[in-house]
Amino acid sequence: MVNLVKKRAITLLEVVLATLILIIVLGPFLRNLISQAKTGEDTEKLQMATKILQSSKEELMAVRFKDFVAFADKSTPNENKEFTLDDMFYPTAKEEVLKFQKKYRDFEVSGTFKFVERKNRDPKERSTIFFRIEVTWFQPNAGTQKRSTSMTIIDPKS
């Protein structure tokens, strides 16, 4: 009977030691896997932000110039004479954001445009528009991230 108790105690000790060794060996490996997963998520978010910006630019290029003028006539600019871009100007990009928010819930896209005064032209002329589009999201490793793009469109008639 005494031999049985000693064997069980040794077996229990072996199990505890084996578990401890397993934890020591697998700890760094698991930390590395978690780090790679976070890096993958960060990369995916950056790629999505780039895709949204490109899609937004393409959609804005497809809008008729007079639609921006009509929108501006109905809207009030901010102190920098900028108008906030409405979702109607980039519906596909906005839909991509909504689809992506189902997974991450922290993407936002916003944009502004303003009419640029051109040299030797009437200051009230509206033949050149400057756009700025920004995508923001949160990354656990780096906090709030922003990517933006800008472009200028000139009325083909001017």
Number of C-alpha atoms within 10 A of each C-alpha: 5 6 8 9 10 11 11 11 12 12 12 12 12 12 12 12 12 12 12 12 12 11 13 11 11 12 12 11 12 12 11 12 12 12 13 12 12 15 14 12 15 17 12 12 21 19 12 17 25 16 15 24 22 15 18 24 20 14 16 19 15 11 13 10 19 12 11 19 15 10 14 18 10 8 11 12 15 11 7 7 13 18 20 20 20 12 14 11 19 21 15 16 21 19 13 15 22 16 12 15 13 10 9 15 13 16 20 16 20 16 21 18 21 22 23 18 15 13 7 6 10 9 11 10 12 20 19 17 18 15 20 19 21 18 21 18 18 17 17 9 10 8 9 11 14 15 15 16 15 14 13 14 15 14 12 8 6 8
